[in-house]
Amino acid sequence: PRNNDVDGQAPVFISWYLGDNTTEYQVLLGTTNPPTDILIDWTNDTETSYFLEEIAPATVYYWQIKSRNSSGVTESDINTFIQYSVSQFFVF
C-alpha cells in the first residue's frame, strides 16, 4: 500500500525498490513505530514484494525496508497503512 493508506483490506500486497548497490535487505512490519517484527530476514533474494494474507482488522501497520552493502545499512522511511476489513486489495 502507499504510505498512509487507509481502507486497506486483506490480503495486502507490499512492494519496494532496492538500490543498485544493495547486496542484502530486510523487511520489518509491526503495529508499533518503528516496526520491530522481522517479516523477511536479511536476504540477497531479488524479490521486491510480499503478500500479507493475515492481518488484523482495524489496525495500523508500519513497515520499513533496511538495505545493506559493504558501506553499511540504509533504512527506508517508515510507511504505514490501516487495515479496516477483510477482502481483496492490491496497490501497485
Order of alpha helices (4+ residues) and beta strands (2+ residues): beta-beta-beta-beta-beta-beta-beta-beta
